[in-house]
Amino acid sequence: MPSAYEYTKDEFAQLLEGEPRYRVDQVWHGLWSEGQAIDAITTVPKALRARLGEQFRPSLDVVNDVQSDHGATRKWVFRLHDGSTIETVLMSYEDRVTVCVSSQAGCAMGCTFCATGQAGFTRQLTAGEVLEQVMFAARASAPRRLSNVVFMGMGEPLANYNVTVNVVKRLHEYRGLSARHLTVSTVGVAPAIERLAKEGLPLTLAVSLHAANNETRNELVPLNRRYPLERLHEACEFWMATTSRRLSFEWALIDNVNDTDRALDELARYARSLHAHVNLIPLNPTPGYLVRGSKPERVREFRDGLEELGVNVTVRNTRGRSIDAACGQLANVTNAKRRSIPVRSA
């Protein structure tokens, strides 16, 4: 059953043929500006809401809802129509409200330190399933307005390319989000990065790098065997030349793996050559990867070392670790089927 968020406004006009024209505007405003579910658009008559509600059933069924950081971080486990599960995280800050959405049920990239990669891949999500995560989070964040969408949840967004592009276009055109507020993350699907650059989309690109020599990156990010650092560098150069937008590198710091002085020098050279921003992420624990994250003092030393070498760098404020909602922790699943876990709150 299609999602209401997969329809254009003209398609809604055809669907509501015979109704006053302003009904289309009311439905559209309720869906996109207010982020409402069909049955909650009270400006539309109850009978019409019921008819549309039968045609557009919600794609997401909440099976778990947990919070941490005194309610500032909230994670949902959603069951899809086929029983697959995905996870979505809402994070509230003083200056913004961000939702981290999943683009796939599971992930085929197999990154060794990522819980989702350890679990394997089930299927691609539809555009409606991704957009409904955004709108669900928008309703939950009220009265504050959802300001940022990051494709950093379960899955590799550029492996679900057409859906990712469709969602970004709709969030920009229909929801009014700009490039500063839309971020797509990738582990380095080089041809897709180049293809995305030519789309002319208003978004920020974040590349999950994690190692700047091929031997280490082959172990951490198996896709590197197909698109090694040299090929990824070409794609990043193309992105910058085509879009004139800076990109960022994500780097999960792992004790004695990629937090050494050698790793620091390799990262600095790679990042400087592309004028890239580096986002350091203290590794979050996952059951299938027993190596520890870097100690806080080493994180600070690594950051300071990059700054001394002329690299623009920040350290991500880890959120949601206690509820397995932090970077690399989505999800505690087996083949994207969520195991039963207790509901916890902080």
Contacts in CASP RR format, 6 or more apart in sequence:
PFRMAT RR
TARGET T0000
AUTHOR 0000-0000-0000
METHOD contacts of the structure
MODEL  1
MPSAYEYTKDEFAQLLEGEPRYRVDQVWHGLWSEGQAIDAITTVPKALRA
RLGEQFRPSLDVVNDVQSDHGATRKWVFRLHDGSTIETVLMSYEDRVTVC
VSSQAGCAMGCTFCATGQAGFTRQLTAGEVLEQVMFAARASAPRRLSNVV
FMGMGEPLANYNVTVNVVKRLHEYRGLSARHLTVSTVGVAPAIERLAKEG
LPLTLAVSLHAANNETRNELVPLNRRYPLERLHEACEFWMATTSRRLSFE
WALIDNVNDTDRALDELARYARSLHAHVNLIPLNPTPGYLVRGSKPERVR
EFRDGLEELGVNVTVRNTRGRSIDAACGQLANVTNAKRRSIPVRSA
1 55 0 8 1.000
1 56 0 8 1.000
1 57 0 8 1.000
1 81 0 8 1.000
2 56 0 8 1.000
2 128 0 8 1.000
3 56 0 8 1.000
3 59 0 8 1.000
3 126 0 8 1.000
3 127 0 8 1.000
3 128 0 8 1.000
3 129 0 8 1.000
3 131 0 8 1.000
3 132 0 8 1.000
4 31 0 8 1.000
4 38 0 8 1.000
4 52 0 8 1.000
4 56 0 8 1.000
5 31 0 8 1.000
5 127 0 8 1.000
5 128 0 8 1.000
5 131 0 8 1.000
5 132 0 8 1.000
5 135 0 8 1.000
5 170 0 8 1.000
6 126 0 8 1.000
6 127 0 8 1.000
6 128 0 8 1.000
6 131 0 8 1.000
7 15 0 8 1.000
9 24 0 8 1.000
9 28 0 8 1.000
12 24 0 8 1.000
12 27 0 8 1.000
12 28 0 8 1.000
13 21 0 8 1.000
13 24 0 8 1.000
15 55 0 8 1.000
16 23 0 8 1.000
16 24 0 8 1.000
16 27 0 8 1.000
16 48 0 8 1.000
19 48 0 8 1.000
23 44 0 8 1.000
23 48 0 8 1.000
26 41 0 8 1.000
26 43 0 8 1.000
26 44 0 8 1.000
27 38 0 8 1.000
27 41 0 8 1.000
27 44 0 8 1.000
27 52 0 8 1.000
29 43 0 8 1.000
30 36 0 8 1.000
30 41 0 8 1.000
30 43 0 8 1.000
31 38 0 8 1.000
31 41 0 8 1.000
31 135 0 8 1.000
32 174 0 8 1.000
32 175 0 8 1.000
33 175 0 8 1.000
34 41 0 8 1.000
35 135 0 8 1.000
35 138 0 8 1.000
35 139 0 8 1.000
36 135 0 8 1.000
36 139 0 8 1.000
37 58 0 8 1.000
37 135 0 8 1.000
37 139 0 8 1.000
38 49 0 8 1.000
38 52 0 8 1.000
38 53 0 8 1.000
38 56 0 8 1.000
39 49 0 8 1.000
39 50 0 8 1.000
39 53 0 8 1.000
41 49 0 8 1.000
44 52 0 8 1.000
58 132 0 8 1.000
59 80 0 8 1.000
59 81 0 8 1.000
59 126 0 8 1.000
59 128 0 8 1.000
59 129 0 8 1.000
59 132 0 8 1.000
60 76 0 8 1.000
60 78 0 8 1.000
60 79 0 8 1.000
60 80 0 8 1.000
60 129 0 8 1.000
60 132 0 8 1.000
60 133 0 8 1.000
60 136 0 8 1.000
61 78 0 8 1.000
61 79 0 8 1.000
61 80 0 8 1.000
62 76 0 8 1.000
62 77 0 8 1.000
62 78 0 8 1.000
62 79 0 8 1.000
63 77 0 8 1.000
63 78 0 8 1.000
63 79 0 8 1.000
63 85 0 8 1.000
63 338 0 8 1.000
64 75 0 8 1.000
64 76 0 8 1.000
64 77 0 8 1.000
64 338 0 8 1.000
64 341 0 8 1.000
64 343 0 8 1.000
65 74 0 8 1.000
65 75 0 8 1.000
65 76 0 8 1.000
65 77 0 8 1.000
65 343 0 8 1.000
66 74 0 8 1.000
66 75 0 8 1.000
66 323 0 8 1.000
66 325 0 8 1.000
66 343 0 8 1.000
66 344 0 8 1.000
66 345 0 8 1.000
67 73 0 8 1.000
67 74 0 8 1.000
67 75 0 8 1.000
67 323 0 8 1.000
67 345 0 8 1.000
67 346 0 8 1.000
68 319 0 8 1.000
68 320 0 8 1.000
68 321 0 8 1.000
68 322 0 8 1.000
68 323 0 8 1.000
68 325 0 8 1.000
68 345 0 8 1.000
68 346 0 8 1.000
69 319 0 8 1.000
69 320 0 8 1.000
69 346 0 8 1.000
70 346 0 8 1.000
71 92 0 8 1.000
71 345 0 8 1.000
71 346 0 8 1.000
72 91 0 8 1.000
72 92 0 8 1.000
72 93 0 8 1.000
72 319 0 8 1.000
73 89 0 8 1.000
73 90 0 8 1.000
73 91 0 8 1.000
73 92 0 8 1.000
73 319 0 8 1.000
73 320 0 8 1.000
73 323 0 8 1.000
73 325 0 8 1.000
74 89 0 8 1.000
74 90 0 8 1.000
74 140 0 8 1.000
75 87 0 8 1.000
75 88 0 8 1.000
75 89 0 8 1.000
75 90 0 8 1.000
75 320 0 8 1.000
75 323 0 8 1.000
75 324 0 8 1.000
75 325 0 8 1.000
76 87 0 8 1.000
76 88 0 8 1.000
76 89 0 8 1.000
76 90 0 8 1.000
76 136 0 8 1.000
77 85 0 8 1.000
77 86 0 8 1.000
77 87 0 8 1.000
77 331 0 8 1.000
77 338 0 8 1.000
78 85 0 8 1.000
78 86 0 8 1.000
78 87 0 8 1.000
78 88 0 8 1.000
78 133 0 8 1.000
78 136 0 8 1.000
79 85 0 8 1.000
79 338 0 8 1.000
80 86 0 8 1.000
80 105 0 8 1.000
80 125 0 8 1.000
80 129 0 8 1.000
82 123 0 8 1.000
83 337 0 8 1.000
84 105 0 8 1.000
84 122 0 8 1.000
84 123 0 8 1.000
84 336 0 8 1.000
84 337 0 8 1.000
85 105 0 8 1.000
85 331 0 8 1.000
85 333 0 8 1.000
85 336 0 8 1.000
85 337 0 8 1.000
85 338 0 8 1.000
86 102 0 8 1.000
86 105 0 8 1.000
86 106 0 8 1.000
86 125 0 8 1.000
86 129 0 8 1.000
86 133 0 8 1.000
86 154 0 8 1.000
86 331 0 8 1.000
86 336 0 8 1.000
87 102 0 8 1.000
87 153 0 8 1.000
87 154 0 8 1.000
87 325 0 8 1.000
87 330 0 8 1.000
87 331 0 8 1.000
88 99 0 8 1.000
88 100 0 8 1.000
88 101 0 8 1.000
88 102 0 8 1.000
88 133 0 8 1.000
88 136 0 8 1.000
88 137 0 8 1.000
88 153 0 8 1.000
89 99 0 8 1.000
89 100 0 8 1.000
89 153 0 8 1.000
89 320 0 8 1.000
89 325 0 8 1.000
89 330 0 8 1.000
90 97 0 8 1.000
90 98 0 8 1.000
90 99 0 8 1.000
90 100 0 8 1.000
90 137 0 8 1.000
90 140 0 8 1.000
90 141 0 8 1.000
91 97 0 8 1.000
91 98 0 8 1.000
91 99 0 8 1.000
91 100 0 8 1.000
91 319 0 8 1.000
92 141 0 8 1.000
92 144 0 8 1.000
96 147 0 8 1.000
96 148 0 8 1.000
97 141 0 8 1.000
97 144 0 8 1.000
97 145 0 8 1.000
97 146 0 8 1.000
97 147 0 8 1.000
97 148 0 8 1.000
98 146 0 8 1.000
98 147 0 8 1.000
98 148 0 8 1.000
98 149 0 8 1.000
98 150 0 8 1.000
99 133 0 8 1.000
99 134 0 8 1.000
99 137 0 8 1.000
99 138 0 8 1.000
99 141 0 8 1.000
99 146 0 8 1.000
99 148 0 8 1.000
99 149 0 8 1.000
99 150 0 8 1.000
100 150 0 8 1.000
100 152 0 8 1.000
100 153 0 8 1.000
101 130 0 8 1.000
101 133 0 8 1.000
101 134 0 8 1.000
101 137 0 8 1.000
101 149 0 8 1.000
101 150 0 8 1.000
101 151 0 8 1.000
101 153 0 8 1.000
102 125 0 8 1.000
102 130 0 8 1.000
102 133 0 8 1.000
102 153 0 8 1.000
102 154 0 8 1.000
102 155 0 8 1.000
102 330 0 8 1.000
103 124 0 8 1.000
103 125 0 8 1.000
103 130 0 8 1.000
103 151 0 8 1.000
103 153 0 8 1.000
103 154 0 8 1.000
103 155 0 8 1.000
103 156 0 8 1.000
103 157 0 8 1.000
103 160 0 8 1.000
103 163 0 8 1.000
103 164 0 8 1.000
104 121 0 8 1.000
104 122 0 8 1.000
104 123 0 8 1.000
104 124 0 8 1.000
104 125 0 8 1.000
104 154 0 8 1.000
104 155 0 8 1.000
104 156 0 8 1.000
104 159 0 8 1.000
104 160 0 8 1.000
105 121 0 8 1.000
105 122 0 8 1.000
105 123 0 8 1.000
105 124 0 8 1.000
105 125 0 8 1.000
105 154 0 8 1.000
105 336 0 8 1.000
106 116 0 8 1.000
106 117 0 8 1.000
106 119 0 8 1.000
106 120 0 8 1.000
106 121 0 8 1.000
106 122 0 8 1.000
106 154 0 8 1.000
106 155 0 8 1.000
106 331 0 8 1.000
106 333 0 8 1.000
106 335 0 8 1.000
106 336 0 8 1.000
107 114 0 8 1.000
107 116 0 8 1.000
107 117 0 8 1.000
107 119 0 8 1.000
107 120 0 8 1.000
107 121 0 8 1.000
107 154 0 8 1.000
107 155 0 8 1.000
107 156 0 8 1.000
108 117 0 8 1.000
108 120 0 8 1.000
108 121 0 8 1.000
108 156 0 8 1.000
108 159 0 8 1.000
109 117 0 8 1.000
109 155 0 8 1.000
109 156 0 8 1.000
109 159 0 8 1.000
109 187 0 8 1.000
109 221 0 8 1.000
109 222 0 8 1.000
109 223 0 8 1.000
110 117 0 8 1.000
110 118 0 8 1.000
110 120 0 8 1.000
110 222 0 8 1.000
111 117 0 8 1.000
111 187 0 8 1.000
111 208 0 8 1.000
111 210 0 8 1.000
111 220 0 8 1.000
111 221 0 8 1.000
111 222 0 8 1.000
112 118 0 8 1.000
112 219 0 8 1.000
112 220 0 8 1.000
112 222 0 8 1.000
112 289 0 8 1.000
113 210 0 8 1.000
113 220 0 8 1.000
113 252 0 8 1.000
113 254 0 8 1.000
113 283 0 8 1.000
113 286 0 8 1.000
113 289 0 8 1.000
113 291 0 8 1.000
113 328 0 8 1.000
114 286 0 8 1.000
114 289 0 8 1.000
114 328 0 8 1.000
115 286 0 8 1.000
115 287 0 8 1.000
115 288 0 8 1.000
115 324 0 8 1.000
115 328 0 8 1.000
115 329 0 8 1.000
115 330 0 8 1.000
115 331 0 8 1.000
115 332 0 8 1.000
115 333 0 8 1.000
116 153 0 8 1.000
116 154 0 8 1.000
116 155 0 8 1.000
116 328 0 8 1.000
116 330 0 8 1.000
116 331 0 8 1.000
116 333 0 8 1.000
118 286 0 8 1.000
118 287 0 8 1.000
118 288 0 8 1.000
118 289 0 8 1.000
119 331 0 8 1.000
119 333 0 8 1.000
119 334 0 8 1.000
119 335 0 8 1.000
119 336 0 8 1.000
120 335 0 8 1.000
120 336 0 8 1.000
121 155 0 8 1.000
121 336 0 8 1.000
122 335 0 8 1.000
122 336 0 8 1.000
122 337 0 8 1.000
123 336 0 8 1.000
124 159 0 8 1.000
124 160 0 8 1.000
124 163 0 8 1.000
125 160 0 8 1.000
125 163 0 8 1.000
126 163 0 8 1.000
127 163 0 8 1.000
127 166 0 8 1.000
127 167 0 8 1.000
127 170 0 8 1.000
128 167 0 8 1.000
130 163 0 8 1.000
130 164 0 8 1.000
130 167 0 8 1.000
131 167 0 8 1.000
131 170 0 8 1.000
131 171 0 8 1.000
134 146 0 8 1.000
134 149 0 8 1.000
134 167 0 8 1.000
134 171 0 8 1.000
134 175 0 8 1.000
137 146 0 8 1.000
138 145 0 8 1.000
138 146 0 8 1.000
147 177 0 8 1.000
147 181 0 8 1.000
148 177 0 8 1.000
148 181 0 8 1.000
148 182 0 8 1.000
148 183 0 8 1.000
149 171 0 8 1.000
149 177 0 8 1.000
149 181 0 8 1.000
149 182 0 8 1.000
149 183 0 8 1.000
150 182 0 8 1.000
150 183 0 8 1.000
150 185 0 8 1.000
150 206 0 8 1.000
151 157 0 8 1.000
151 164 0 8 1.000
151 183 0 8 1.000
151 184 0 8 1.000
151 185 0 8 1.000
152 183 0 8 1.000
152 185 0 8 1.000
152 206 0 8 1.000
152 327 0 8 1.000
153 185 0 8 1.000
153 330 0 8 1.000
154 330 0 8 1.000
154 331 0 8 1.000
154 336 0 8 1.000
156 186 0 8 1.000
156 187 0 8 1.000
156 189 0 8 1.000
157 164 0 8 1.000
157 184 0 8 1.000
157 185 0 8 1.000
157 186 0 8 1.000
158 164 0 8 1.000
158 184 0 8 1.000
158 186 0 8 1.000
158 188 0 8 1.000
158 189 0 8 1.000
158 192 0 8 1.000
158 193 0 8 1.000
158 196 0 8 1.000
159 189 0 8 1.000
159 192 0 8 1.000
161 192 0 8 1.000
161 195 0 8 1.000
161 196 0 8 1.000
164 184 0 8 1.000
165 196 0 8 1.000
165 199 0 8 1.000
165 201 0 8 1.000
168 182 0 8 1.000
168 184 0 8 1.000
168 201 0 8 1.000
168 202 0 8 1.000
168 203 0 8 1.000
169 201 0 8 1.000
171 177 0 8 1.000
171 182 0 8 1.000
172 178 0 8 1.000
172 182 0 8 1.000
172 201 0 8 1.000
172 202 0 8 1.000
177 202 0 8 1.000
178 202 0 8 1.000
179 202 0 8 1.000
179 203 0 8 1.000
179 204 0 8 1.000
179 245 0 8 1.000
180 204 0 8 1.000
182 202 0 8 1.000
182 203 0 8 1.000
182 204 0 8 1.000
183 203 0 8 1.000
183 204 0 8 1.000
183 205 0 8 1.000
183 206 0 8 1.000
184 196 0 8 1.000
184 203 0 8 1.000
184 204 0 8 1.000
184 205 0 8 1.000
184 206 0 8 1.000
185 206 0 8 1.000
185 207 0 8 1.000
185 208 0 8 1.000
185 250 0 8 1.000
186 192 0 8 1.000
186 193 0 8 1.000
186 205 0 8 1.000
186 206 0 8 1.000
186 207 0 8 1.000
186 208 0 8 1.000
187 207 0 8 1.000
187 208 0 8 1.000
187 221 0 8 1.000
187 223 0 8 1.000
188 207 0 8 1.000
188 208 0 8 1.000
188 221 0 8 1.000
188 223 0 8 1.000
188 227 0 8 1.000
188 232 0 8 1.000
188 235 0 8 1.000
189 223 0 8 1.000
189 227 0 8 1.000
190 227 0 8 1.000
190 231 0 8 1.000
190 232 0 8 1.000
190 234 0 8 1.000
190 235 0 8 1.000
191 227 0 8 1.000
191 235 0 8 1.000
193 205 0 8 1.000
193 207 0 8 1.000
193 232 0 8 1.000
193 235 0 8 1.000
193 236 0 8 1.000
193 238 0 8 1.000
193 239 0 8 1.000
194 235 0 8 1.000
194 238 0 8 1.000
194 239 0 8 1.000
194 242 0 8 1.000
196 205 0 8 1.000
196 239 0 8 1.000
197 238 0 8 1.000
197 239 0 8 1.000
197 242 0 8 1.000
197 243 0 8 1.000
198 242 0 8 1.000
200 243 0 8 1.000
204 245 0 8 1.000
204 247 0 8 1.000
204 248 0 8 1.000
205 239 0 8 1.000
205 245 0 8 1.000
205 247 0 8 1.000
205 248 0 8 1.000
206 247 0 8 1.000
206 248 0 8 1.000
206 249 0 8 1.000
206 250 0 8 1.000
206 279 0 8 1.000
207 232 0 8 1.000
207 236 0 8 1.000
207 247 0 8 1.000
207 248 0 8 1.000
207 249 0 8 1.000
207 250 0 8 1.000
207 276 0 8 1.000
208 221 0 8 1.000
208 249 0 8 1.000
208 250 0 8 1.000
208 252 0 8 1.000
209 217 0 8 1.000
209 249 0 8 1.000
209 250 0 8 1.000
209 251 0 8 1.000
209 267 0 8 1.000
209 270 0 8 1.000
210 217 0 8 1.000
210 220 0 8 1.000
210 221 0 8 1.000
210 250 0 8 1.000
210 251 0 8 1.000
210 252 0 8 1.000
210 254 0 8 1.000
210 258 0 8 1.000
211 217 0 8 1.000
211 219 0 8 1.000
211 220 0 8 1.000
211 221 0 8 1.000
211 224 0 8 1.000
211 258 0 8 1.000
211 263 0 8 1.000
211 266 0 8 1.000
212 229 0 8 1.000
212 263 0 8 1.000
212 266 0 8 1.000
212 267 0 8 1.000
212 269 0 8 1.000
212 270 0 8 1.000
213 229 0 8 1.000
213 263 0 8 1.000
213 266 0 8 1.000
214 224 0 8 1.000
214 228 0 8 1.000
214 229 0 8 1.000
216 257 0 8 1.000
216 258 0 8 1.000
216 263 0 8 1.000
217 224 0 8 1.000
217 228 0 8 1.000
217 229 0 8 1.000
218 224 0 8 1.000
218 225 0 8 1.000
220 254 0 8 1.000
220 257 0 8 1.000
220 258 0 8 1.000
224 232 0 8 1.000
227 235 0 8 1.000
229 270 0 8 1.000
233 270 0 8 1.000
233 273 0 8 1.000
233 274 0 8 1.000
236 247 0 8 1.000
236 274 0 8 1.000
236 276 0 8 1.000
237 274 0 8 1.000
239 245 0 8 1.000
239 247 0 8 1.000
240 246 0 8 1.000
240 247 0 8 1.000
240 274 0 8 1.000
240 275 0 8 1.000
246 275 0 8 1.000
246 276 0 8 1.000
246 277 0 8 1.000
247 274 0 8 1.000
247 276 0 8 1.000
247 277 0 8 1.000
248 276 0 8 1.000
248 277 0 8 1.000
248 278 0 8 1.000
248 279 0 8 1.000
249 267 0 8 1.000
249 270 0 8 1.000
249 271 0 8 1.000
249 276 0 8 1.000
249 277 0 8 1.000
249 278 0 8 1.000
249 279 0 8 1.000
250 279 0 8 1.000
250 281 0 8 1.000
250 327 0 8 1.000
251 258 0 8 1.000
251 267 0 8 1.000
251 278 0 8 1.000
251 279 0 8 1.000
251 280 0 8 1.000
251 281 0 8 1.000
252 258 0 8 1.000
252 281 0 8 1.000
252 282 0 8 1.000
252 283 0 8 1.000
252 284 0 8 1.000
252 293 0 8 1.000
252 327 0 8 1.000
252 328 0 8 1.000
253 259 0 8 1.000
253 280 0 8 1.000
253 281 0 8 1.000
253 282 0 8 1.000
253 283 0 8 1.000
253 293 0 8 1.000
253 294 0 8 1.000
253 298 0 8 1.000
253 299 0 8 1.000
253 302 0 8 1.000
254 283 0 8 1.000
254 291 0 8 1.000
254 292 0 8 1.000
254 293 0 8 1.000
254 294 0 8 1.000
255 283 0 8 1.000
255 291 0 8 1.000
255 292 0 8 1.000
255 293 0 8 1.000
255 294 0 8 1.000
255 295 0 8 1.000
255 298 0 8 1.000
257 263 0 8 1.000
257 291 0 8 1.000
259 294 0 8 1.000
259 298 0 8 1.000
259 299 0 8 1.000
259 302 0 8 1.000
264 302 0 8 1.000
264 305 0 8 1.000
264 306 0 8 1.000
264 309 0 8 1.000
265 309 0 8 1.000
267 278 0 8 1.000
267 306 0 8 1.000
267 311 0 8 1.000
268 305 0 8 1.000
268 306 0 8 1.000
268 309 0 8 1.000
268 310 0 8 1.000
268 311 0 8 1.000
270 276 0 8 1.000
271 277 0 8 1.000
271 278 0 8 1.000
271 306 0 8 1.000
271 311 0 8 1.000
272 309 0 8 1.000
272 310 0 8 1.000
272 311 0 8 1.000
276 312 0 8 1.000
277 312 0 8 1.000
277 313 0 8 1.000
277 314 0 8 1.000
278 306 0 8 1.000
278 311 0 8 1.000
278 312 0 8 1.000
278 313 0 8 1.000
278 314 0 8 1.000
279 313 0 8 1.000
279 314 0 8 1.000
279 315 0 8 1.000
279 316 0 8 1.000
280 299 0 8 1.000
280 302 0 8 1.000
280 303 0 8 1.000
280 306 0 8 1.000
280 313 0 8 1.000
280 314 0 8 1.000
280 315 0 8 1.000
280 316 0 8 1.000
281 315 0 8 1.000
281 316 0 8 1.000
281 318 0 8 1.000
281 327 0 8 1.000
282 293 0 8 1.000
282 294 0 8 1.000
282 296 0 8 1.000
282 299 0 8 1.000
282 315 0 8 1.000
282 316 0 8 1.000
282 318 0 8 1.000
283 291 0 8 1.000
283 292 0 8 1.000
283 293 0 8 1.000
283 294 0 8 1.000
284 318 0 8 1.000
284 321 0 8 1.000
284 326 0 8 1.000
284 327 0 8 1.000
284 328 0 8 1.000
284 329 0 8 1.000
285 292 0 8 1.000
285 293 0 8 1.000
285 321 0 8 1.000
285 329 0 8 1.000
286 328 0 8 1.000
286 329 0 8 1.000
287 332 0 8 1.000
294 302 0 8 1.000
299 315 0 8 1.000
300 315 0 8 1.000
303 313 0 8 1.000
303 314 0 8 1.000
303 315 0 8 1.000
306 313 0 8 1.000
307 313 0 8 1.000
316 327 0 8 1.000
318 326 0 8 1.000
318 327 0 8 1.000
319 325 0 8 1.000
319 326 0 8 1.000
320 326 0 8 1.000
321 329 0 8 1.000
322 344 0 8 1.000
322 346 0 8 1.000
323 344 0 8 1.000
323 346 0 8 1.000
324 330 0 8 1.000
324 331 0 8 1.000
324 332 0 8 1.000
331 338 0 8 1.000
332 338 0 8 1.000
332 339 0 8 1.000
332 341 0 8 1.000
333 339 0 8 1.000
END
